[in-house]
């Protein structure tokens, strides 16, 4: 058994709690308080859960832009209360049609970021224009709004435009995030101009006001999209600006990639877990692996009054087995644990409609490239692909990659309905699985579930244990597993970052909880 902290010297001595929030009205829980507030105001104005999620989802790209934005993609799980059905709005990224796998020759070593793939020359699948996948975010938001929303596209962009025009506030946490990526941001002219003004990481003076930075031409691009409509991103002026920048930068993404992109709506991947019904994202996400994990957990455990050593052992064993199957059958092998730039938000409205929205640029700051003409920070979605030929997830033109996103809606079978998801790469699904178990198997309150210590299994034999877990649980797991204890801290984030909302049909009450360790995340009820 290993007792060491896997990140030596990062002990945080504070104890942090972030109480859940309860309200009879709608609720938005996201990784940034200003995005949550924007969505809550949409609910207060009569918008539904999808309206709020779209407004908050676009707005969050202006306040934590390294996590998601116009240059990314994702999945939105929508539960429609009147139909008692769930849908997956798939706006995942695609490989460019002109992508040539020969442009990614392997060299000695492993990649510089998340997945531990064999290294590619110049890290071009990780950083820079050859790492761009075709972004689906704008199409996804527009498709969800058209099918399930009630508000106009223009109104949906208004909060983001206002925030972009104001500028992004750079507090200590933003300074930390920018500083961590500065060595790569400085390699791209517009990225350095935006995020490293004067060649330095922006930071406020001790006791002084929080500085702000302007995100290049992003505000103007948002205003153009509000005026011209979402297809302008794919076939209009904004598309032309994106392709103009691409021609200057290089890479394989072209006008046809944008023009042909369409988001799609498919039935959610629905299945049973004990007395609950789970609706997850489908196909090339973590949804099918979540199902396999919960199937094995249900077959191997009998929950008692609270999670005990046997239950945590069940969590570890089911995750280890499910990930082994995923890696062998789906080809998503070699992935190491590291921070990602994904963000997640969960929304419920007064009618009980729910949204679990996960969106991403993949790595922190994605490709590290800000497009000069538009201010769009581009994804590095090509890194999702295995650069080795002949694998199920190998690079290929026009192909969709595997991803770890796991937005989920759960009917717990006891009058509670849950929308949950997280950011954190491979750590996402284990967090979602354990939160479902805490709420379904043990009837925990939302507050207790979000503060309950978790373990993590991320595709290797190592089981990472929150240092708050009791010694008896740690010792039991160590008898049959390779374990390490790790602090659940602010930075680095060694566990996933979940946000969730719960609708109590019996009490006509909604509860929201945001990721406890983040200084920015917040659950905000609709003001009345």
TIDO-711998 format. One line per field, with one value per residue (C-alpha): residue number from 1; residue in three letters; x, y, z. Coordinates in nm, 4 decimals, padded with zeros to 6 digits, always signed. Each point is the difference from the previous one (the first is absolute). Layout:
BEGIN
num <- NUM, ...
residu <- ALA, ...
c1 <- X, ...
c2 <- Y, ...
c3 <- Z, ...
! end
This chain:
BEGIN
num <- 1, 2, 3, 4, 5, 6, 7, 8, 9, 10, 11, 12, 13, 14, 15, 16, 17, 18, 19, 20, 21, 22, 23, 24, 25, 26, 27, 28, 29, 30, 31, 32, 33, 34, 35, 36, 37, 38, 39, 40, 41, 42, 43, 44, 45, 46, 47, 48, 49, 50, 51, 52, 53, 54, 55, 56, 57, 58, 59, 60, 61, 62, 63, 64, 65, 66, 67, 68, 69, 70, 71, 72, 73, 74, 75, 76, 77, 78, 79, 80, 81, 82, 83, 84, 85, 86, 87, 88, 89, 90, 91, 92, 93, 94, 95, 96, 97, 98, 99, 100, 101, 102, 103, 104, 105, 106, 107, 108, 109, 110, 111, 112, 113, 114, 115, 116, 117, 118, 119, 120, 121, 122, 123, 124, 125, 126, 127, 128, 129, 130, 131, 132, 133, 134, 135, 136, 137, 138, 139, 140, 141, 142, 143, 144, 145, 146, 147, 148, 149, 150, 151, 152, 153, 154, 155, 156, 157, 158, 159, 160, 161, 162, 163, 164, 165, 166, 167, 168, 169, 170, 171, 172, 173, 174, 175, 176, 177, 178, 179, 180, 181, 182, 183, 184, 185, 186, 187, 188, 189, 190, 191, 192, 193, 194, 195, 196, 197, 198, 199, 200, 201, 202, 203, 204, 205, 206, 207, 208, 209, 210, 211, 212, 213, 214, 215, 216, 217, 218, 219, 220, 221, 222, 223, 224, 225, 226, 227, 228, 229, 230, 231, 232, 233, 234, 235, 236, 237, 238, 239, 240, 241, 242, 243, 244, 245, 246, 247, 248, 249, 250, 251, 252, 253, 254, 255, 256, 257, 258, 259, 260, 261, 262, 263, 264, 265, 266, 267, 268, 269, 270, 271, 272, 273, 274, 275, 276, 277, 278, 279, 280, 281, 282, 283, 284, 285, 286, 287, 288, 289, 290, 291, 292, 293, 294, 295, 296, 297, 298, 299, 300, 301, 302, 303, 304, 305, 306, 307, 308, 309, 310, 311, 312, 313, 314, 315, 316, 317, 318, 319, 320, 321, 322, 323, 324, 325, 326, 327, 328, 329, 330, 331, 332, 333, 334, 335, 336, 337, 338, 339, 340, 341, 342, 343, 344, 345, 346, 347, 348, 349, 350, 351, 352, 353, 354, 355, 356, 357, 358, 359, 360, 361, 362, 363, 364, 365, 366, 367, 368, 369, 370, 371, 372, 373, 374, 375, 376, 377, 378, 379, 380, 381, 382, 383, 384, 385, 386, 387, 388, 389, 390, 391, 392, 393, 394, 395, 396, 397, 398, 399, 400, 401, 402, 403, 404, 405, 406, 407, 408, 409, 410, 411, 412, 413, 414, 415, 416, 417, 418, 419, 420, 421, 422, 423, 424, 425, 426, 427, 428, 429, 430, 431, 432, 433, 434, 435, 436, 437, 438, 439, 440, 441, 442, 443, 444, 445, 446, 447, 448, 449, 450, 451, 452, 453, 454, 455, 456, 457, 458, 459, 460, 461, 462, 463, 464, 465, 466, 467, 468, 469, 470, 471, 472, 473, 474, 475, 476, 477, 478, 479, 480, 481, 482, 483, 484, 485, 486, 487, 488, 489, 490, 491, 492, 493, 494, 495, 496, 497, 498, 499, 500, 501, 502, 503, 504, 505, 506, 507, 508, 509, 510, 511, 512, 513, 514, 515, 516, 517, 518, 519, 520, 521, 522, 523, 524, 525, 526, 527, 528
residu <- UNK, UNK, UNK, UNK, UNK, UNK, UNK, UNK, UNK, UNK, UNK, UNK, UNK, UNK, UNK, UNK, UNK, UNK, UNK, UNK, UNK, UNK, UNK, UNK, UNK, UNK, UNK, UNK, UNK, UNK, UNK, UNK, UNK, UNK, UNK, UNK, UNK, UNK, UNK, UNK, UNK, UNK, UNK, UNK, UNK, UNK, UNK, UNK, UNK, UNK, UNK, UNK, UNK, UNK, UNK, UNK, UNK, UNK, UNK, UNK, UNK, UNK, UNK, UNK, UNK, UNK, UNK, UNK, UNK, UNK, UNK, UNK, UNK, UNK, UNK, UNK, UNK, UNK, UNK, UNK, UNK, UNK, UNK, UNK, UNK, UNK, UNK, UNK, UNK, UNK, UNK, UNK, UNK, UNK, UNK, UNK, UNK, UNK, UNK, UNK, UNK, UNK, UNK, UNK, UNK, UNK, UNK, UNK, UNK, UNK, UNK, UNK, UNK, UNK, UNK, UNK, UNK, UNK, UNK, UNK, UNK, UNK, UNK, UNK, UNK, UNK, UNK, UNK, UNK, UNK, UNK, UNK, UNK, UNK, UNK, UNK, UNK, UNK, UNK, UNK, UNK, UNK, UNK, UNK, UNK, UNK, UNK, UNK, UNK, UNK, UNK, UNK, UNK, UNK, UNK, UNK, UNK, UNK, UNK, UNK, UNK, UNK, UNK, UNK, UNK, UNK, UNK, UNK, UNK, UNK, UNK, UNK, UNK, UNK, UNK, UNK, UNK, UNK, UNK, UNK, UNK, UNK, UNK, UNK, UNK, UNK, UNK, UNK, UNK, UNK, UNK, UNK, UNK, UNK, UNK, UNK, UNK, UNK, UNK, UNK, UNK, UNK, UNK, UNK, UNK, UNK, UNK, UNK, UNK, UNK, UNK, UNK, UNK, UNK, UNK, UNK, UNK, UNK, UNK, UNK, UNK, UNK, UNK, UNK, UNK, UNK, UNK, UNK, UNK, UNK, UNK, UNK, UNK, UNK, UNK, UNK, UNK, UNK, UNK, UNK, UNK, UNK, UNK, UNK, UNK, UNK, UNK, UNK, UNK, UNK, UNK, UNK, UNK, UNK, UNK, UNK, UNK, UNK, UNK, UNK, UNK, UNK, UNK, UNK, UNK, UNK, UNK, UNK, UNK, UNK, UNK, UNK, UNK, UNK, UNK, UNK, UNK, UNK, UNK, UNK, UNK, UNK, UNK, UNK, UNK, UNK, UNK, UNK, UNK, UNK, UNK, UNK, UNK, UNK, UNK, UNK, UNK, UNK, UNK, UNK, UNK, UNK, UNK, UNK, UNK, UNK, UNK, UNK, UNK, UNK, UNK, UNK, UNK, UNK, UNK, UNK, UNK, UNK, UNK, UNK, UNK, UNK, UNK, UNK, UNK, UNK, UNK, UNK, UNK, UNK, UNK, UNK, UNK, UNK, UNK, UNK, UNK, UNK, UNK, UNK, UNK, UNK, UNK, UNK, UNK, UNK, UNK, UNK, UNK, UNK, UNK, UNK, UNK, UNK, UNK, UNK, UNK, UNK, UNK, UNK, UNK, UNK, UNK, UNK, UNK, UNK, UNK, UNK, UNK, UNK, UNK, UNK, UNK, UNK, UNK, UNK, UNK, UNK, UNK, UNK, UNK, UNK, UNK, UNK, UNK, UNK, UNK, UNK, UNK, UNK, UNK, UNK, UNK, UNK, UNK, UNK, UNK, UNK, UNK, UNK, UNK, UNK, UNK, UNK, UNK, UNK, UNK, UNK, UNK, UNK, UNK, UNK, UNK, UNK, UNK, UNK, UNK, UNK, UNK, UNK, UNK, UNK, UNK, UNK, UNK, UNK, UNK, UNK, UNK, UNK, UNK, UNK, UNK, UNK, UNK, UNK, UNK, UNK, UNK, UNK, UNK, UNK, UNK, UNK, UNK, UNK, UNK, UNK, UNK, UNK, UNK, UNK, UNK, UNK, UNK, UNK, UNK, UNK, UNK, UNK, UNK, UNK, UNK, UNK, UNK, UNK, UNK, UNK, UNK, UNK, UNK, UNK, UNK, UNK, UNK, UNK, UNK, UNK, UNK, UNK, UNK, UNK, UNK, UNK, UNK, UNK, UNK, UNK, UNK, UNK, UNK, UNK, UNK, UNK, UNK, UNK, UNK, UNK, UNK, UNK, UNK, UNK, UNK, UNK, UNK, UNK, UNK, UNK, UNK, UNK, UNK, UNK, UNK, UNK, UNK, UNK, UNK, UNK, UNK, UNK, UNK, UNK, UNK, UNK, UNK, UNK, UNK, UNK
c1 <- +00.0000, +00.1231, -00.0767, +00.1670, -00.1782, +00.0492, +00.0576, +00.2708, -00.0037, -00.3520, -00.1799, -00.2783, -00.0649, -00.3410, -00.3313, -00.2524, -00.3751, -00.2382, -00.3587, -00.2625, -00.2672, -00.3743, -00.2798, -00.3523, +00.1107, +00.2419, +00.3717, +00.3301, +00.3211, +00.3167, +00.3733, -00.0270, -00.2320, -00.0595, -00.1131, -00.2292, -00.1425, -00.0584, -00.1921, -00.1997, -00.1107, -00.1243, -00.2081, -00.1389, -00.1028, -00.2073, +00.2546, +00.0162, +00.2962, +00.1370, -00.0275, +00.1944, +00.2623, +00.0613, +00.0391, +00.2241, +00.1937, +00.0883, +00.0688, +00.2421, +00.2329, +00.0628, +00.0822, +00.1991, +00.0983, +00.2688, -00.2695, -00.2475, -00.1328, -00.0872, +00.3004, -00.1040, -00.2628, -00.1953, -00.3265, -00.3227, -00.2351, -00.3551, -00.2767, -00.3470, -00.2371, -00.3190, +00.1254, +00.1883, +00.2762, +00.3650, +00.1973, +00.3681, +00.0924, +00.3290, +00.2255, +00.3259, +00.3051, +00.1007, +00.3333, +00.0419, -00.0865, +00.3459, +00.1832, +00.2933, +00.1244, +00.3418, +00.0209, +00.0314, +00.3169, +00.0937, +00.3216, +00.1577, -00.1746, -00.3587, -00.2172, +00.0277, -00.3554, -00.2880, +00.0039, +00.3497, -00.0238, +00.3252, +00.1451, -00.0622, +00.2552, -00.0208, -00.2939, -00.2167, -00.2937, +00.0059, +00.0962, -00.0495, -00.2167, +00.0533, -00.1725, -00.3278, -00.3087, -00.3150, -00.1842, -00.3642, -00.0903, -00.1908, -00.2000, -00.0758, -00.1332, -00.2107, -00.1377, -00.0949, -00.1641, -00.1980, -00.1290, -00.0541, +00.0300, -00.2379, +00.2284, +00.1631, +00.3592, +00.0744, -00.1282, +00.1960, +00.3274, -00.0713, +00.1587, +00.3166, +00.0276, -00.0329, +00.2660, +00.2367, -00.0388, +00.0763, +00.3133, +00.1049, +00.0860, +00.3371, -00.0031, +00.2568, -00.1573, -00.0006, +00.3606, +00.0901, -00.1737, +00.1644, +00.3411, -00.0173, -00.0525, +00.2248, +00.2971, -00.2182, -00.2247, +00.3029, +00.0780, -00.3072, -00.0200, -00.3687, -00.0069, +00.2918, -00.1539, -00.3272, +00.1158, +00.3522, -00.0351, +00.3392, +00.1537, -00.1097, -00.2706, -00.2669, -00.0205, -00.1555, +00.1979, -00.0284, -00.3022, -00.0768, -00.2887, -00.0305, +00.1326, -00.1812, +00.1044, -00.1812, -00.0389, +00.1108, -00.2825, -00.2277, -00.2640, -00.0274, -00.0324, -00.2794, -00.1788, +00.0339, -00.1457, -00.2891, -00.0801, +00.0640, -00.1006, +00.1897, +00.0639, +00.2196, +00.2598, -00.0012, -00.0892, +00.0103, +00.2334, +00.1233, +00.0743, +00.1989, +00.1976, +00.0759, +00.1186, +00.2043, +00.1835, +00.0414, +00.1621, +00.2534, +00.0657, -00.0024, -00.1787, -00.2570, -00.3361, -00.1744, -00.3207, -00.1705, +00.0534, -00.1947, -00.2686, -00.0755, -00.0104, -00.3377, -00.0824, -00.2439, -00.2613, -00.0187, -00.1794, +00.1945, +00.1770, -00.2552, +00.0291, -00.0967, +00.2042, -00.1714, -00.3333, +00.1314, -00.0107, +00.3192, +00.0190, +00.3533, +00.1736, +00.0287, +00.2602, +00.3544, -00.0306, +00.0383, -00.3732, +00.0278, +00.2898, -00.2096, -00.2671, +00.2468, +00.1411, -00.3422, -00.1036, +00.3001, -00.0503, -00.3622, +00.0994, +00.2826, -00.1209, -00.2843, -00.0170, -00.0398, -00.0661, +00.3104, +00.2893, +00.2347, +00.3228, -00.1835, -00.1832, +00.3159, +00.1599, -00.2994, +00.0555, +00.3666, -00.0568, -00.2809, +00.1954, +00.3159, -00.1880, -00.2065, +00.3021, +00.1923, -00.2846, -00.0228, +00.3703, +00.0113, -00.3204, -00.0170, +00.3679, +00.0204, +00.3188, +00.2997, -00.1834, +00.1675, -00.1608, +00.0504, -00.2070, -00.2416, -00.1846, -00.3473, -00.2822, -00.3356, -00.3258, -00.3305, -00.3335, -00.3570, -00.2997, -00.3261, -00.1747, +00.2543, +00.1763, +00.3702, +00.3264, +00.3444, +00.2412, +00.3665, +00.2125, +00.3727, +00.3071, +00.1701, +00.3305, +00.0317, -00.0112, -00.0629, +00.2522, +00.1369, -00.0890, -00.2253, -00.1162, +00.0824, -00.2979, -00.2653, +00.1520, -00.1009, +00.2184, +00.0203, -00.0230, +00.2647, -00.2489, +00.2419, +00.1755, -00.2988, +00.1123, +00.2616, +00.2858, +00.0953, -00.1515, -00.2230, -00.1700, -00.3787, +00.0507, +00.2766, +00.0183, -00.2076, -00.1634, -00.3499, +00.0023, -00.1589, +00.2284, -00.0699, -00.0559, -00.0423, -00.3046, -00.2776, -00.2991, -00.2737, -00.3600, -00.1245, -00.3527, +00.0856, -00.3351, -00.0822, -00.1405, +00.3438, +00.1390, +00.3682, +00.2017, +00.3716, +00.3320, +00.3539, +00.3233, +00.3272, +00.0792, +00.0006, -00.0936, -00.3452, -00.1796, +00.1229, -00.1276, -00.3389, -00.0309, +00.0745, -00.2338, -00.2783, +00.0720, +00.0117, -00.3412, -00.1731, +00.1518, +00.0310, -00.2626, +00.2565, -00.0972, +00.1501, +00.2220, +00.1305, +00.0572, +00.2087, +00.2190, +00.0360, +00.3599, +00.0454, +00.2589, +00.1218, +00.0916, +00.1143, +00.0981, +00.3117, +00.0221, +00.0442, -00.2923, +00.0313, -00.1651, -00.1098, +00.2048, -00.3253, -00.1036, +00.0192, +00.3016, -00.2160, -00.1143, +00.3523, +00.1433, -00.2720, +00.0610, +00.3769, -00.0309, -00.0894, +00.0817, +00.2818, -00.1058, +00.1268, -00.1505, -00.0485, -00.1411, -00.3126, +00.1298, -00.0428, +00.3084, +00.1039, -00.3405, +00.0529, -00.3705, -00.2770, -00.1947, -00.3751, -00.3030, -00.3542, -00.3606, -00.2789, -00.3743, -00.2138, -00.3406, -00.1597, +00.0985, +00.0011, +00.3493, +00.3295, +00.3480, +00.3294, +00.3608, +00.3162, +00.3492, +00.1089, +00.3695, -00.0277, +00.0081, -00.2271, -00.2647, -00.3454, -00.3588, -00.2340, -00.3806, -00.2191, -00.0694, -00.3630
c2 <- +00.0000, +00.3497, +00.2696, +00.2857, +00.2984, -00.0488, +00.3746, +00.0645, +00.3292, +00.1131, -00.0523, +00.2507, +00.0424, +00.1600, -00.1820, +00.1093, -00.0426, +00.1379, -00.0580, -00.1141, +00.2547, -00.0705, +00.1886, -00.0660, +00.1746, -00.0973, -00.0463, +00.0198, -00.1577, +00.0672, +00.0466, +00.3807, +00.2132, +00.2549, -00.2700, -00.1458, +00.3458, +00.0557, -00.3262, +00.0664, +00.3368, -00.1699, -00.2327, +00.2974, +00.1594, -00.3074, -00.2033, -00.3751, -00.2183, -00.0148, +00.3772, +00.0458, -00.2605, +00.1531, +00.3523, -00.1207, -00.2316, +00.2812, +00.2449, -00.2283, +00.0136, +00.3665, -00.0429, -00.3262, -00.0045, -00.2665, -00.2563, +00.0304, +00.2378, +00.0553, -00.2060, -00.3161, -00.2719, -00.2212, -00.1700, +00.1264, -00.2436, +00.1397, -00.1498, +00.1143, -00.0357, +00.0033, -00.2951, -00.1781, -00.0496, +00.0970, +00.1044, +00.0395, +00.3094, -00.1094, +00.2856, -00.1876, +00.0928, -00.1673, -00.0526, +00.2228, -00.1578, +00.0760, -00.1325, -00.2189, -00.2439, +00.0257, +00.3557, -00.1473, -00.2147, -00.1700, +00.0806, -00.1377, +00.0752, +00.0785, +00.3035, +00.3129, -00.0014, -00.2197, -00.3381, -00.1408, -00.0829, -00.0647, +00.3420, +00.1686, +00.2251, +00.3547, -00.1096, +00.1084, -00.2163, +00.1850, +00.3626, +00.2292, -00.0051, -00.3678, -00.0874, +00.1717, -00.2157, +00.1448, +00.1833, -00.0812, +00.2262, +00.2690, -00.2581, -00.1902, +00.3012, +00.1055, -00.3509, -00.0402, +00.3422, -00.0610, -00.3406, +00.0515, +00.3710, +00.2935, +00.3024, +00.1574, -00.0626, +00.3719, +00.0129, -00.3132, +00.1688, +00.3247, -00.1009, -00.1220, +00.3164, +00.2189, -00.1997, +00.0011, +00.3755, +00.0549, -00.2152, -00.3048, +00.0680, -00.1494, -00.0968, -00.2290, -00.3135, +00.1346, +00.1119, -00.3530, -00.1562, +00.2397, -00.0402, -00.3789, +00.0275, +00.3018, -00.1943, -00.1167, +00.3057, +00.2187, -00.2031, +00.1401, +00.3725, +00.0627, -00.2356, +00.1839, +00.3405, -00.0948, -00.2034, +00.1335, +00.3773, +00.1644, -00.3474, -00.0767, -00.2012, +00.2499, +00.0300, +00.2500, +00.1898, -00.1007, +00.1852, +00.1548, -00.0434, -00.3122, +00.0711, -00.1055, -00.1023, +00.0259, -00.3312, +00.1281, +00.0272, -00.2440, +00.2607, +00.1112, -00.3620, -00.0639, +00.3144, -00.1144, -00.3418, +00.1644, +00.2089, -00.2494, -00.3234, -00.3133, -00.1303, +00.3032, -00.1858, -00.2772, +00.1699, +00.3785, +00.2826, -00.1642, -00.3193, +00.2015, +00.1639, -00.3374, -00.1444, +00.3132, -00.0530, -00.3693, +00.0804, +00.2190, -00.2492, -00.3279, -00.3209, -00.2038, +00.1512, +00.1684, +00.1693, -00.3284, -00.1297, +00.2928, +00.0030, -00.3711, +00.0002, -00.0776, -00.0752, -00.2831, -00.1078, -00.3685, -00.1926, -00.0113, -00.3222, -00.1171, -00.2945, -00.1154, +00.0056, -00.1665, +00.1890, +00.3003, +00.0847, +00.1570, +00.2114, +00.0618, +00.1263, -00.2591, -00.1656, +00.1440, +00.1482, -00.1449, -00.0771, -00.3660, -00.0527, +00.1562, -00.2590, -00.2862, +00.1301, +00.0331, -00.3447, -00.1552, +00.2083, -00.1120, -00.3643, +00.0094, +00.2222, +00.0272, +00.3543, +00.0482, +00.3141, +00.1817, -00.0690, -00.2416, -00.1767, -00.2648, +00.2665, +00.1945, -00.3273, -00.0520, +00.3451, -00.0780, -00.3469, +00.1018, +00.3018, -00.2037, -00.2662, +00.2459, +00.2068, -00.3136, -00.0911, +00.3551, +00.0183, -00.3389, +00.0268, +00.3710, +00.0671, +00.2922, -00.1403, +00.1795, +00.2868, +00.1486, +00.2169, +00.3734, +00.3188, +00.0672, +00.3130, -00.1513, +00.1756, -00.1345, +00.1598, -00.1428, +00.1813, -00.0579, +00.2238, +00.0427, -00.2607, -00.2704, +00.0109, -00.0712, +00.0492, -00.1487, +00.1852, -00.0933, +00.2038, +00.0099, +00.1226, -00.3246, +00.1256, +00.3093, +00.2839, -00.2673, +00.0352, +00.3158, +00.1880, +00.3082, +00.0803, +00.3693, +00.0935, -00.1435, -00.0323, -00.3683, -00.2279, -00.3224, -00.3551, -00.2685, -00.2790, -00.1909, -00.1041, -00.2247, -00.2316, -00.2701, +00.1093, -00.3641, -00.1487, -00.3042, +00.0716, +00.0390, +00.3651, +00.0797, +00.3254, +00.0120, +00.2736, +00.1019, -00.2400, +00.0573, -00.0676, -00.1666, +00.2354, -00.0220, +00.2265, -00.1462, +00.2355, -00.2023, +00.0298, -00.2523, -00.0806, -00.1371, -00.1786, +00.1776, +00.3246, +00.1492, +00.0809, +00.0881, +00.1820, -00.0544, +00.0134, +00.1163, +00.1175, -00.1829, -00.2304, -00.3671, +00.0940, +00.1168, -00.3334, -00.1320, +00.3175, -00.0211, -00.3686, +00.0570, +00.2981, -00.2092, -00.2711, +00.2437, +00.1410, -00.3194, -00.2689, +00.1947, +00.2724, +00.2685, +00.3633, +00.1960, +00.1843, -00.3202, -00.1687, +00.2882, +00.0028, -00.3789, -00.1122, -00.1876, -00.2244, +00.0163, -00.2633, +00.1470, -00.2926, -00.1217, -00.2509, +00.2863, +00.0826, +00.3573, +00.0604, +00.3299, +00.0544, +00.0587, -00.3630, -00.1902, -00.2210, -00.3146, +00.0609, +00.0802, -00.3120, -00.2234, +00.1322, -00.0302, -00.3743, -00.0673, +00.3141, +00.2365, +00.3155, +00.3519, +00.2684, +00.3480, +00.3223, +00.1305, +00.3541, +00.3100, -00.0423, -00.2386, -00.1662, -00.3727, -00.0869, +00.1025, +00.3240, -00.0796, +00.2303, -00.1287, +00.0961, -00.2132, +00.0395, -00.1326, -00.0680, -00.0732, +00.3297, +00.2045, +00.1110, +00.0284, -00.0339, +00.0930, -00.0647, +00.1223, -00.1473, +00.0520, +00.0727, +00.2655, +00.3664, +00.0837, -00.2734, +00.0838, -00.1221, +00.2938, -00.0159, +00.2037, +00.3344, +00.0839
c3 <- +00.0000, -00.0845, +00.2533, -00.1851, -00.1472, -00.3768, -00.0401, +00.2569, +00.1874, -00.0938, +00.3296, +00.0585, +00.3708, -00.0199, +00.0200, -00.2592, -00.0187, -00.2579, +00.1168, -00.2456, -00.0923, +00.0161, -00.1744, -00.1318, -00.3192, -00.2745, +00.0637, -00.1903, +00.1318, -00.1985, +00.0350, -00.0031, +00.2066, -00.2771, -00.2421, +00.2672, +00.0613, -00.3719, -00.0260, +00.3169, -00.1369, -00.3173, +00.2184, +00.1900, -00.3292, -00.0891, -00.1932, +00.0416, +00.0959, -00.3546, -00.0421, +00.3228, -00.0915, -00.3429, +00.1411, +00.2825, -00.2293, -00.2397, +00.2823, +00.1820, -00.2991, +00.0787, +00.3704, +00.0043, -00.3693, +00.0382, +00.0845, -00.2865, -00.2608, -00.3654, -00.1070, +00.1870, +00.0098, +00.2362, +00.0940, +00.1560, +00.1740, -00.0047, +00.2122, -00.1152, +00.2945, -00.2088, -00.2061, +00.2787, -00.2562, -00.0272, -00.3077, -00.0787, -00.1994, -00.1557, -00.1086, +00.0236, -00.2033, -00.3261, -00.1700, -00.3079, -00.3343, -00.1364, +00.3038, -00.1030, +00.2656, -00.1642, +00.1341, +00.3507, -00.0118, +00.3250, +00.1833, +00.3165, +00.3293, +00.0972, -00.0641, +00.2110, +00.1290, +00.1087, -00.1570, +00.0032, -00.3718, -00.1835, -00.0789, -00.3351, -00.1670, +00.1410, +00.2200, -00.2920, +00.1132, +00.3349, -00.0686, -00.2972, -00.3141, -00.0867, +00.3294, -00.1001, -00.0362, -00.1583, +00.2810, +00.0630, +00.2924, -00.1912, -00.1952, +00.3188, +00.1867, -00.2983, -00.0539, +00.3658, +00.0068, -00.3170, +00.1113, +00.3727, +00.0815, -00.0013, -00.0333, -00.3028, -00.1027, +00.0338, +00.3575, +00.0848, -00.0946, +00.1867, +00.3361, -00.1710, -00.2060, +00.3091, +00.1851, -00.2986, -00.0425, +00.3686, -00.0139, +00.1996, +00.3626, +00.0958, +00.3667, +00.1624, -00.1424, -00.3559, +00.0463, +00.1066, -00.3013, -00.2478, +00.1609, -00.0296, -00.3779, -00.0628, -00.1440, -00.2918, -00.0316, -00.0671, -00.3146, -00.1806, -00.0722, +00.0733, +00.2970, +00.1552, -00.0757, +00.1700, +00.2984, +00.0586, -00.0394, -00.0045, -00.0032, +00.3540, +00.1745, +00.1121, +00.3776, +00.2369, +00.2587, +00.3631, +00.1383, -00.3387, -00.2436, -00.2125, -00.3501, -00.3156, -00.3494, -00.3322, -00.1810, -00.3381, -00.2535, +00.1804, +00.0901, -00.3630, -00.1121, +00.2502, -00.1192, -00.3608, +00.0866, +00.1871, -00.3065, -00.2799, +00.1748, +00.0974, -00.3526, -00.0583, +00.2055, -00.2605, -00.3302, +00.0423, +00.0966, +00.3194, -00.1927, -00.2543, +00.2805, +00.1581, -00.3319, -00.0714, +00.3282, -00.0795, -00.3331, +00.1780, +00.2790, -00.1920, +00.0926, -00.1877, +00.1002, -00.2923, -00.1102, -00.0875, +00.3553, +00.1413, -00.2690, +00.0448, +00.3788, +00.1602, +00.3614, +00.0560, +00.2531, +00.0887, +00.2754, +00.3235, +00.0938, +00.2604, +00.2372, +00.3478, +00.3182, +00.2958, +00.0224, -00.1921, -00.3698, -00.1390, -00.3175, -00.1265, -00.3109, -00.2734, -00.2196, +00.0148, +00.3485, +00.3486, +00.0131, -00.1065, +00.2427, +00.2777, -00.0750, +00.0166, +00.3287, +00.1626, -00.1266, +00.1711, +00.3143, +00.0290, -00.0402, +00.2548, +00.2859, +00.2491, +00.1371, +00.3742, +00.1953, -00.1266, -00.2395, +00.1765, -00.0914, -00.2015, -00.1996, -00.0799, -00.1018, -00.2296, -00.1489, -00.0661, -00.1421, -00.2352, -00.1263, -00.0548, -00.1955, -00.2050, -00.0963, -00.0983, -00.2358, -00.1360, -00.0766, -00.1691, -00.2009, -00.0835, -00.0513, +00.2397, +00.1485, +00.1438, +00.1647, +00.3035, +00.2639, -00.0476, +00.0123, -00.2824, -00.0968, +00.0015, +00.1842, +00.1165, +00.1065, +00.1204, -00.0278, +00.1171, -00.0605, +00.1883, -00.2158, +00.0756, -00.3373, +00.0461, -00.1872, +00.0557, -00.2295, -00.0432, -00.2401, -00.0609, -00.1857, +00.1168, +00.1500, +00.2162, -00.2567, -00.2647, -00.2831, +00.1696, -00.3210, +00.0018, -00.3534, -00.0622, -00.2173, +00.2327, +00.3495, +00.0029, +00.2111, -00.1984, +00.1296, -00.0326, -00.0645, -00.2257, +00.3204, +00.0788, -00.2798, +00.0352, -00.2326, -00.0582, -00.3157, +00.0071, +00.3331, +00.0512, +00.0938, -00.2519, -00.1917, -00.3192, -00.2107, +00.1102, +00.2945, +00.3401, +00.2987, +00.3300, +00.2919, +00.3752, +00.0312, +00.2149, +00.0385, +00.1699, +00.1180, +00.2562, +00.1145, +00.3438, +00.0386, +00.3269, -00.1321, -00.0673, -00.3414, -00.0321, -00.2675, +00.0517, -00.1799, +00.0517, -00.1538, +00.0479, -00.2923, +00.0979, +00.3536, -00.1163, -00.0194, +00.3383, +00.1679, -00.1731, +00.0893, +00.3685, +00.0286, -00.1519, +00.2563, +00.2912, -00.0954, -00.1192, +00.2223, +00.3241, -00.0287, +00.0817, -00.0123, -00.2884, +00.2475, +00.1576, -00.3363, -00.1324, +00.3120, +00.0227, -00.0733, -00.3270, -00.1558, -00.3565, -00.2563, -00.3303, -00.2170, +00.1798, +00.2897, +00.2475, +00.2292, +00.1262, +00.3386, +00.1488, +00.3166, +00.1917, -00.0388, +00.3313, +00.0654, +00.0078, -00.3595, -00.1151, +00.1631, -00.1472, -00.3520, +00.0407, +00.0648, -00.3622, -00.1959, -00.0801, +00.1836, +00.0570, +00.2194, -00.1427, +00.1322, -00.1667, -00.0432, -00.2117, -00.2200, -00.1361, -00.0297, +00.0618, -00.0034, -00.2396, +00.0382, +00.0096, -00.0041, +00.0514, +00.0574, +00.1466, -00.0525, +00.2865, -00.1538, +00.3365, +00.1603, -00.3221, +00.0967, -00.1871, +00.1480, -00.1632, +00.0929, -00.1695, +00.0079, +00.3570, -00.0495, -00.2715, +00.1043, -00.2945, -00.0262, +00.1315, +00.0026, -00.0573, +00.0313, -00.2290, +00.1684, +00.0658
! end
